[in-house]
Amino acid sequence: MRRHFNDESGVALVMAVRILAFLMLMGSSLVFYAGSGASHAEVSTE
């Protein structure tokens, strides 16, 4: 029983790391996209 619990906690840890990595990737992509859009808008208004 205890060994089965340890296996499940390992899977949960891997899933948590993957989800966090995915969210960080999406967040950085959003920041990059917003930043490039802002700089493009800034250039086009001049």
RALIN-V111446 format. One record per residue. PSI is psi in whole degrees, -180 to 180 (999 if undefined). Layout:
psi->PSI
psi->PSI
//
This chain:
psi->-46
psi->-38
psi->-39
psi->-39
psi->-42
psi->-39
psi->-43
psi->-38
psi->-32
psi->-41
psi->-41
psi->-39
psi->-45
psi->-43
psi->-40
psi->-42
psi->-42
psi->-42
psi->-43
psi->-41
psi->-41
psi->-44
psi->-38
psi->-39
psi->-45
psi->-42
psi->-44
psi->-36
psi->-41
psi->-43
psi->-43
psi->-44
psi->-43
psi->-40
psi->-42
psi->-35
psi->-39
psi->-41
psi->-35
psi->-42
psi->-37
psi->-41
psi->-40
psi->-22
psi->-18
psi->999
//
